[in-house]
Amino acid sequence: MLVLSRQRDESIIIGDNVVVTIVDIRGDKVRLGIEAPRDIPVHRQEIYEAIQRENNRSGEVRSK
């Protein structure tokens, strides 16, 4: 894992077309702004995992 230090309004760039900017810092929470092409899905981890679980369930139902 790469760990970077950033301050408010500073960014990191992933690849050629994803920009992650620190929008706000409040206590132990950080707000991120993410600019990415529409064809690149961006999800919070818990949402991504829920989507994966649902996709796996759908595959199980189809194969029965």
PyMOL Python script that loads the backbone (N, CA, C, O; Angstrom):
from pymol import cmd

cmd.read_pdbstr("""\
ATOM      1  N   MET A   1       0.847  -1.176   0.000  1.00  0.00           N
ATOM      2  CA  MET A   1       0.000   0.000   0.000  1.00  0.00           C
ATOM      3  C   MET A   1       0.892   1.238   0.000  1.00  0.00           C
ATOM      4  O   MET A   1       1.831   1.348   0.788  1.00  0.00           O
ATOM      5  N   LEU A   2       0.584   2.145  -0.883  1.00  0.00           N
ATOM      6  CA  LEU A   2       1.262   3.434  -0.932  1.00  0.00           C
ATOM      7  C   LEU A   2       0.528   4.383   0.010  1.00  0.00           C
ATOM      8  O   LEU A   2      -0.693   4.516  -0.078  1.00  0.00           O
ATOM      9  N   VAL A   3       1.246   5.034   0.897  1.00  0.00           N
ATOM     10  CA  VAL A   3       0.646   5.985   1.829  1.00  0.00           C
ATOM     11  C   VAL A   3       1.204   7.366   1.514  1.00  0.00           C
ATOM     12  O   VAL A   3       2.419   7.565   1.507  1.00  0.00           O
ATOM     13  N   LEU A   4       0.318   8.312   1.256  1.00  0.00           N
ATOM     14  CA  LEU A   4       0.714   9.677   0.913  1.00  0.00           C
ATOM     15  C   LEU A   4       0.121  10.657   1.911  1.00  0.00           C
ATOM     16  O   LEU A   4      -0.989  10.454   2.402  1.00  0.00           O
ATOM     17  N   SER A   5       0.847  11.699   2.208  1.00  0.00           N
ATOM     18  CA  SER A   5       0.325  12.787   3.036  1.00  0.00           C
ATOM     19  C   SER A   5      -0.133  13.905   2.120  1.00  0.00           C
ATOM     20  O   SER A   5       0.593  14.308   1.211  1.00  0.00           O
ATOM     21  N   ARG A   6      -1.330  14.403   2.356  1.00  0.00           N
ATOM     22  CA  ARG A   6      -1.877  15.502   1.571  1.00  0.00           C
ATOM     23  C   ARG A   6      -2.584  16.446   2.518  1.00  0.00           C
ATOM     24  O   ARG A   6      -3.059  16.038   3.577  1.00  0.00           O
ATOM     25  N   GLN A   7      -2.652  17.697   2.137  1.00  0.00           N
ATOM     26  CA  GLN A   7      -3.389  18.688   2.901  1.00  0.00           C
ATOM     27  C   GLN A   7      -4.631  19.066   2.115  1.00  0.00           C
ATOM     28  O   GLN A   7      -4.774  18.697   0.949  1.00  0.00           O
ATOM     29  N   ARG A   8      -5.521  19.799   2.752  1.00  0.00           N
ATOM     30  CA  ARG A   8      -6.736  20.246   2.087  1.00  0.00           C
ATOM     31  C   ARG A   8      -6.409  20.926   0.761  1.00  0.00           C
ATOM     32  O   ARG A   8      -5.455  21.699   0.666  1.00  0.00           O
ATOM     33  N   ASP A   9      -7.197  20.635  -0.245  1.00  0.00           N
ATOM     34  CA  ASP A   9      -7.077  21.176  -1.605  1.00  0.00           C
ATOM     35  C   ASP A   9      -5.880  20.618  -2.381  1.00  0.00           C
ATOM     36  O   ASP A   9      -5.598  21.091  -3.482  1.00  0.00           O
ATOM     37  N   GLU A  10      -5.177  19.634  -1.841  1.00  0.00           N
ATOM     38  CA  GLU A  10      -4.116  18.974  -2.591  1.00  0.00           C
ATOM     39  C   GLU A  10      -4.676  17.684  -3.192  1.00  0.00           C
ATOM     40  O   GLU A  10      -5.656  17.128  -2.696  1.00  0.00           O
ATOM     41  N   SER A  11      -4.035  17.219  -4.270  1.00  0.00           N
ATOM     42  CA  SER A  11      -4.560  16.082  -5.018  1.00  0.00           C
ATOM     43  C   SER A  11      -3.495  15.029  -5.257  1.00  0.00           C
ATOM     44  O   SER A  11      -2.298  15.271  -5.103  1.00  0.00           O
ATOM     45  N   ILE A  12      -3.973  13.849  -5.640  1.00  0.00           N
ATOM     46  CA  ILE A  12      -3.103  12.819  -6.203  1.00  0.00           C
ATOM     47  C   ILE A  12      -3.741  12.400  -7.519  1.00  0.00           C
ATOM     48  O   ILE A  12      -4.955  12.513  -7.693  1.00  0.00           O
ATOM     49  N   ILE A  13      -2.926  11.921  -8.434  1.00  0.00           N
ATOM     50  CA  ILE A  13      -3.413  11.485  -9.736  1.00  0.00           C
ATOM     51  C   ILE A  13      -3.133  10.002  -9.876  1.00  0.00           C
ATOM     52  O   ILE A  13      -2.017   9.547  -9.627  1.00  0.00           O
ATOM     53  N   ILE A  14      -4.154   9.245 -10.275  1.00  0.00           N
ATOM     54  CA  ILE A  14      -4.028   7.812 -10.494  1.00  0.00           C
ATOM     55  C   ILE A  14      -4.154   7.572 -11.988  1.00  0.00           C
ATOM     56  O   ILE A  14      -5.162   7.919 -12.603  1.00  0.00           O
ATOM     57  N   GLY A  15      -3.121   6.974 -12.563  1.00  0.00           N
ATOM     58  CA  GLY A  15      -3.119   6.793 -14.011  1.00  0.00           C
ATOM     59  C   GLY A  15      -3.095   8.145 -14.693  1.00  0.00           C
ATOM     60  O   GLY A  15      -2.508   9.101 -14.186  1.00  0.00           O
ATOM     61  N   ASP A  16      -3.737   8.216 -15.845  1.00  0.00           N
ATOM     62  CA  ASP A  16      -3.770   9.470 -16.597  1.00  0.00           C
ATOM     63  C   ASP A  16      -5.061  10.250 -16.404  1.00  0.00           C
ATOM     64  O   ASP A  16      -5.163  11.398 -16.837  1.00  0.00           O
ATOM     65  N   ASN A  17      -6.060   9.629 -15.749  1.00  0.00           N
ATOM     66  CA  ASN A  17      -7.361  10.291 -15.791  1.00  0.00           C
ATOM     67  C   ASN A  17      -8.190  10.195 -14.513  1.00  0.00           C
ATOM     68  O   ASN A  17      -9.398  10.424 -14.560  1.00  0.00           O
ATOM     69  N   VAL A  18      -7.582   9.866 -13.377  1.00  0.00           N
ATOM     70  CA  VAL A  18      -8.308   9.866 -12.109  1.00  0.00           C
ATOM     71  C   VAL A  18      -7.584  10.808 -11.149  1.00  0.00           C
ATOM     72  O   VAL A  18      -6.395  10.646 -10.877  1.00  0.00           O
ATOM     73  N   VAL A  19      -8.321  11.789 -10.645  1.00  0.00           N
ATOM     74  CA  VAL A  19      -7.759  12.767  -9.711  1.00  0.00           C
ATOM     75  C   VAL A  19      -8.533  12.675  -8.404  1.00  0.00           C
ATOM     76  O   VAL A  19      -9.761  12.763  -8.393  1.00  0.00           O
ATOM     77  N   VAL A  20      -7.812  12.497  -7.304  1.00  0.00           N
ATOM     78  CA  VAL A  20      -8.416  12.450  -5.974  1.00  0.00           C
ATOM     79  C   VAL A  20      -7.927  13.680  -5.214  1.00  0.00           C
ATOM     80  O   VAL A  20      -6.725  13.870  -5.033  1.00  0.00           O
ATOM     81  N   THR A  21      -8.871  14.514  -4.770  1.00  0.00           N
ATOM     82  CA  THR A  21      -8.542  15.765  -4.086  1.00  0.00           C
ATOM     83  C   THR A  21      -9.079  15.726  -2.662  1.00  0.00           C
ATOM     84  O   THR A  21     -10.203  15.282  -2.429  1.00  0.00           O
ATOM     85  N   ILE A  22      -8.276  16.193  -1.709  1.00  0.00           N
ATOM     86  CA  ILE A  22      -8.734  16.337  -0.331  1.00  0.00           C
ATOM     87  C   ILE A  22      -9.604  17.588  -0.284  1.00  0.00           C
ATOM     88  O   ILE A  22      -9.116  18.700  -0.482  1.00  0.00           O
ATOM     89  N   VAL A  23     -10.895  17.400  -0.022  1.00  0.00           N
ATOM     90  CA  VAL A  23     -11.839  18.512  -0.032  1.00  0.00           C
ATOM     91  C   VAL A  23     -11.971  19.136   1.352  1.00  0.00           C
ATOM     92  O   VAL A  23     -12.045  20.357   1.488  1.00  0.00           O
ATOM     93  N   ASP A  24     -12.000  18.279   2.387  1.00  0.00           N
ATOM     94  CA  ASP A  24     -12.204  18.791   3.729  1.00  0.00           C
ATOM     95  C   ASP A  24     -11.669  17.789   4.742  1.00  0.00           C
ATOM     96  O   ASP A  24     -11.655  16.586   4.484  1.00  0.00           O
ATOM     97  N   ILE A  25     -11.233  18.278   5.878  1.00  0.00           N
ATOM     98  CA  ILE A  25     -10.768  17.439   6.976  1.00  0.00           C
ATOM     99  C   ILE A  25     -11.463  17.935   8.237  1.00  0.00           C
ATOM    100  O   ILE A  25     -11.329  19.099   8.615  1.00  0.00           O
ATOM    101  N   ARG A  26     -12.208  17.037   8.886  1.00  0.00           N
ATOM    102  CA  ARG A  26     -12.912  17.385  10.126  1.00  0.00           C
ATOM    103  C   ARG A  26     -12.660  16.277  11.134  1.00  0.00           C
ATOM    104  O   ARG A  26     -13.211  15.183  11.012  1.00  0.00           O
ATOM    105  N   GLY A  27     -11.843  16.555  12.113  1.00  0.00           N
ATOM    106  CA  GLY A  27     -11.532  15.550  13.126  1.00  0.00           C
ATOM    107  C   GLY A  27     -10.887  14.335  12.489  1.00  0.00           C
ATOM    108  O   GLY A  27      -9.818  14.433  11.885  1.00  0.00           O
ATOM    109  N   ASP A  28     -11.542  13.182  12.626  1.00  0.00           N
ATOM    110  CA  ASP A  28     -10.974  11.957  12.073  1.00  0.00           C
ATOM    111  C   ASP A  28     -11.598  11.582  10.730  1.00  0.00           C
ATOM    112  O   ASP A  28     -11.428  10.456  10.264  1.00  0.00           O
ATOM    113  N   LYS A  29     -12.323  12.517  10.102  1.00  0.00           N
ATOM    114  CA  LYS A  29     -12.939  12.254   8.801  1.00  0.00           C
ATOM    115  C   LYS A  29     -12.320  13.137   7.732  1.00  0.00           C
ATOM    116  O   LYS A  29     -12.038  14.316   7.948  1.00  0.00           O
ATOM    117  N   VAL A  30     -12.120  12.527   6.579  1.00  0.00           N
ATOM    118  CA  VAL A  30     -11.567  13.232   5.427  1.00  0.00           C
ATOM    119  C   VAL A  30     -12.583  13.137   4.297  1.00  0.00           C
ATOM    120  O   VAL A  30     -13.083  12.049   4.011  1.00  0.00           O
ATOM    121  N   ARG A  31     -12.893  14.239   3.660  1.00  0.00           N
ATOM    122  CA  ARG A  31     -13.782  14.230   2.488  1.00  0.00           C
ATOM    123  C   ARG A  31     -12.924  14.280   1.246  1.00  0.00           C
ATOM    124  O   ARG A  31     -12.028  15.116   1.120  1.00  0.00           O
ATOM    125  N   LEU A  32     -13.211  13.369   0.327  1.00  0.00           N
ATOM    126  CA  LEU A  32     -12.455  13.274  -0.914  1.00  0.00           C
ATOM    127  C   LEU A  32     -13.333  13.657  -2.090  1.00  0.00           C
ATOM    128  O   LEU A  32     -14.517  13.322  -2.126  1.00  0.00           O
ATOM    129  N   GLY A  33     -12.756  14.352  -3.043  1.00  0.00           N
ATOM    130  CA  GLY A  33     -13.409  14.588  -4.324  1.00  0.00           C
ATOM    131  C   GLY A  33     -12.689  13.727  -5.348  1.00  0.00           C
ATOM    132  O   GLY A  33     -11.459  13.722  -5.402  1.00  0.00           O
ATOM    133  N   ILE A  34     -13.448  12.999  -6.160  1.00  0.00           N
ATOM    134  CA  ILE A  34     -12.845  12.091  -7.126  1.00  0.00           C
ATOM    135  C   ILE A  34     -13.344  12.455  -8.513  1.00  0.00           C
ATOM    136  O   ILE A  34     -14.546  12.449  -8.778  1.00  0.00           O
ATOM    137  N   GLU A  35     -12.400  12.771  -9.399  1.00  0.00           N
ATOM    138  CA  GLU A  35     -12.724  13.032 -10.795  1.00  0.00           C
ATOM    139  C   GLU A  35     -12.234  11.852 -11.602  1.00  0.00           C
ATOM    140  O   GLU A  35     -11.043  11.540 -11.610  1.00  0.00           O
ATOM    141  N   ALA A  36     -13.170  11.193 -12.289  1.00  0.00           N
ATOM    142  CA  ALA A  36     -12.828  10.029 -13.097  1.00  0.00           C
ATOM    143  C   ALA A  36     -13.771   9.978 -14.292  1.00  0.00           C
ATOM    144  O   ALA A  36     -14.887  10.492 -14.224  1.00  0.00           O
ATOM    145  N   PRO A  37     -13.332   9.367 -15.375  1.00  0.00           N
ATOM    146  CA  PRO A  37     -14.235   9.202 -16.517  1.00  0.00           C
ATOM    147  C   PRO A  37     -15.465   8.395 -16.098  1.00  0.00           C
ATOM    148  O   PRO A  37     -15.385   7.573 -15.185  1.00  0.00           O
ATOM    149  N   ARG A  38     -16.583   8.622 -16.752  1.00  0.00           N
ATOM    150  CA  ARG A  38     -17.830   7.949 -16.401  1.00  0.00           C
ATOM    151  C   ARG A  38     -17.747   6.438 -16.556  1.00  0.00           C
ATOM    152  O   ARG A  38     -18.507   5.711 -15.915  1.00  0.00           O
ATOM    153  N   ASP A  39     -16.837   5.952 -17.397  1.00  0.00           N
ATOM    154  CA  ASP A  39     -16.747   4.504 -17.605  1.00  0.00           C
ATOM    155  C   ASP A  39     -15.919   3.801 -16.526  1.00  0.00           C
ATOM    156  O   ASP A  39     -15.771   2.580 -16.565  1.00  0.00           O
ATOM    157  N   ILE A  40     -15.378   4.556 -15.565  1.00  0.00           N
ATOM    158  CA  ILE A  40     -14.636   3.964 -14.452  1.00  0.00           C
ATOM    159  C   ILE A  40     -15.524   4.038 -13.205  1.00  0.00           C
ATOM    160  O   ILE A  40     -15.783   5.128 -12.695  1.00  0.00           O
ATOM    161  N   PRO A  41     -15.991   2.882 -12.711  1.00  0.00           N
ATOM    162  CA  PRO A  41     -16.840   2.917 -11.519  1.00  0.00           C
ATOM    163  C   PRO A  41     -16.046   3.333 -10.285  1.00  0.00           C
ATOM    164  O   PRO A  41     -14.906   2.908 -10.097  1.00  0.00           O
ATOM    165  N   VAL A  42     -16.653   4.157  -9.454  1.00  0.00           N
ATOM    166  CA  VAL A  42     -16.048   4.597  -8.187  1.00  0.00           C
ATOM    167  C   VAL A  42     -17.064   4.336  -7.085  1.00  0.00           C
ATOM    168  O   VAL A  42     -18.162   4.894  -7.101  1.00  0.00           O
ATOM    169  N   HIS A  43     -16.697   3.482  -6.121  1.00  0.00           N
ATOM    170  CA  HIS A  43     -17.600   3.122  -5.029  1.00  0.00           C
ATOM    171  C   HIS A  43     -16.844   3.153  -3.716  1.00  0.00           C
ATOM    172  O   HIS A  43     -15.629   2.961  -3.688  1.00  0.00           O
ATOM    173  N   ARG A  44     -17.565   3.396  -2.624  1.00  0.00           N
ATOM    174  CA  ARG A  44     -16.999   3.137  -1.299  1.00  0.00           C
ATOM    175  C   ARG A  44     -16.825   1.633  -1.185  1.00  0.00           C
ATOM    176  O   ARG A  44     -17.553   0.874  -1.825  1.00  0.00           O
ATOM    177  N   GLN A  45     -15.869   1.195  -0.379  1.00  0.00           N
ATOM    178  CA  GLN A  45     -15.560  -0.228  -0.282  1.00  0.00           C
ATOM    179  C   GLN A  45     -16.775  -1.056   0.123  1.00  0.00           C
ATOM    180  O   GLN A  45     -17.015  -2.113  -0.461  1.00  0.00           O
ATOM    181  N   GLU A  46     -17.547  -0.600   1.112  1.00  0.00           N
ATOM    182  CA  GLU A  46     -18.682  -1.395   1.563  1.00  0.00           C
ATOM    183  C   GLU A  46     -19.747  -1.531   0.483  1.00  0.00           C
ATOM    184  O   GLU A  46     -20.423  -2.558   0.410  1.00  0.00           O
ATOM    185  N   ILE A  47     -19.906  -0.518  -0.349  1.00  0.00           N
ATOM    186  CA  ILE A  47     -20.858  -0.592  -1.457  1.00  0.00           C
ATOM    187  C   ILE A  47     -20.335  -1.556  -2.521  1.00  0.00           C
ATOM    188  O   ILE A  47     -21.097  -2.365  -3.050  1.00  0.00           O
ATOM    189  N   TYR A  48     -19.050  -1.475  -2.837  1.00  0.00           N
ATOM    190  CA  TYR A  48     -18.446  -2.381  -3.802  1.00  0.00           C
ATOM    191  C   TYR A  48     -18.620  -3.835  -3.363  1.00  0.00           C
ATOM    192  O   TYR A  48     -18.974  -4.693  -4.171  1.00  0.00           O
ATOM    193  N   GLU A  49     -18.371  -4.109  -2.080  1.00  0.00           N
ATOM    194  CA  GLU A  49     -18.517  -5.474  -1.569  1.00  0.00           C
ATOM    195  C   GLU A  49     -19.968  -5.940  -1.642  1.00  0.00           C
ATOM    196  O   GLU A  49     -20.218  -7.107  -1.942  1.00  0.00           O
ATOM    197  N   ALA A  50     -20.924  -5.060  -1.377  1.00  0.00           N
ATOM    198  CA  ALA A  50     -22.340  -5.421  -1.480  1.00  0.00           C
ATOM    199  C   ALA A  50     -22.707  -5.739  -2.931  1.00  0.00           C
ATOM    200  O   ALA A  50     -23.454  -6.682  -3.191  1.00  0.00           O
ATOM    201  N   ILE A  51     -22.189  -4.964  -3.864  1.00  0.00           N
ATOM    202  CA  ILE A  51     -22.438  -5.226  -5.286  1.00  0.00           C
ATOM    203  C   ILE A  51     -21.865  -6.586  -5.673  1.00  0.00           C
ATOM    204  O   ILE A  51     -22.514  -7.356  -6.381  1.00  0.00           O
ATOM    205  N   GLN A  52     -20.658  -6.881  -5.213  1.00  0.00           N
ATOM    206  CA  GLN A  52     -20.033  -8.171  -5.520  1.00  0.00           C
ATOM    207  C   GLN A  52     -20.847  -9.320  -4.947  1.00  0.00           C
ATOM    208  O   GLN A  52     -21.053 -10.327  -5.625  1.00  0.00           O
ATOM    209  N   ARG A  53     -21.314  -9.186  -3.708  1.00  0.00           N
ATOM    210  CA  ARG A  53     -22.144 -10.239  -3.100  1.00  0.00           C
ATOM    211  C   ARG A  53     -23.408 -10.461  -3.911  1.00  0.00           C
ATOM    212  O   ARG A  53     -23.796 -11.600  -4.169  1.00  0.00           O
ATOM    213  N   GLU A  54     -24.051  -9.369  -4.313  1.00  0.00           N
ATOM    214  CA  GLU A  54     -25.282  -9.485  -5.098  1.00  0.00           C
ATOM    215  C   GLU A  54     -25.003 -10.121  -6.458  1.00  0.00           C
ATOM    216  O   GLU A  54     -25.790 -10.944  -6.926  1.00  0.00           O
ATOM    217  N   ASN A  55     -23.905  -9.755  -7.089  1.00  0.00           N
ATOM    218  CA  ASN A  55     -23.533 -10.372  -8.369  1.00  0.00           C
ATOM    219  C   ASN A  55     -23.285 -11.860  -8.198  1.00  0.00           C
ATOM    220  O   ASN A  55     -23.690 -12.650  -9.051  1.00  0.00           O
ATOM    221  N   ASN A  56     -22.630 -12.259  -7.119  1.00  0.00           N
ATOM    222  CA  ASN A  56     -22.384 -13.675  -6.856  1.00  0.00           C
ATOM    223  C   ASN A  56     -23.696 -14.419  -6.632  1.00  0.00           C
ATOM    224  O   ASN A  56     -23.869 -15.533  -7.127  1.00  0.00           O
ATOM    225  N   ARG A  57     -24.625 -13.811  -5.887  1.00  0.00           N
ATOM    226  CA  ARG A  57     -25.941 -14.432  -5.671  1.00  0.00           C
ATOM    227  C   ARG A  57     -26.685 -14.599  -6.983  1.00  0.00           C
ATOM    228  O   ARG A  57     -27.309 -15.635  -7.216  1.00  0.00           O
ATOM    229  N   SER A  58     -26.626 -13.594  -7.838  1.00  0.00           N
ATOM    230  CA  SER A  58     -27.308 -13.667  -9.137  1.00  0.00           C
ATOM    231  C   SER A  58     -26.734 -14.805  -9.972  1.00  0.00           C
ATOM    232  O   SER A  58     -27.481 -15.523 -10.636  1.00  0.00           O
ATOM    233  N   GLY A  59     -25.434 -14.974  -9.945  1.00  0.00           N
ATOM    234  CA  GLY A  59     -24.801 -16.052 -10.681  1.00  0.00           C
ATOM    235  C   GLY A  59     -25.207 -17.409 -10.165  1.00  0.00           C
ATOM    236  O   GLY A  59     -25.378 -18.345 -10.946  1.00  0.00           O
ATOM    237  N   GLU A  60     -25.366 -17.535  -8.853  1.00  0.00           N
ATOM    238  CA  GLU A  60     -25.788 -18.802  -8.251  1.00  0.00           C
ATOM    239  C   GLU A  60     -27.215 -19.143  -8.650  1.00  0.00           C
ATOM    240  O   GLU A  60     -27.518 -20.303  -8.927  1.00  0.00           O
ATOM    241  N   VAL A  61     -28.081 -18.166  -8.681  1.00  0.00           N
ATOM    242  CA  VAL A  61     -29.487 -18.381  -9.041  1.00  0.00           C
ATOM    243  C   VAL A  61     -29.595 -18.825 -10.498  1.00  0.00           C
ATOM    244  O   VAL A  61     -30.356 -19.738 -10.818  1.00  0.00           O
ATOM    245  N   ARG A  62     -28.832 -18.176 -11.378  1.00  0.00           N
ATOM    246  CA  ARG A  62     -28.879 -18.516 -12.803  1.00  0.00           C
ATOM    247  C   ARG A  62     -28.385 -19.926 -13.084  1.00  0.00           C
ATOM    248  O   ARG A  62     -28.910 -20.607 -13.965  1.00  0.00           O
ATOM    249  N   SER A  63     -27.363 -20.373 -12.327  1.00  0.00           N
ATOM    250  CA  SER A  63     -26.782 -21.676 -12.608  1.00  0.00           C
ATOM    251  C   SER A  63     -27.599 -22.828 -12.035  1.00  0.00           C
ATOM    252  O   SER A  63     -27.304 -23.986 -12.332  1.00  0.00           O
ATOM    253  N   LYS A  64     -28.626 -22.544 -11.215  1.00  0.00           N
ATOM    254  CA  LYS A  64     -29.455 -23.621 -10.640  1.00  0.00           C
ATOM    255  C   LYS A  64     -30.537 -24.051 -11.588  1.00  0.00           C
ATOM    256  O   LYS A  64     -31.321 -24.943 -11.265  1.00  0.00           O
TER     257      LYS A  64
END
""", "prot")
cmd.dss("prot")
cmd.show_as("cartoon", "prot")
cmd.util.cbc("prot")
cmd.orient("prot")
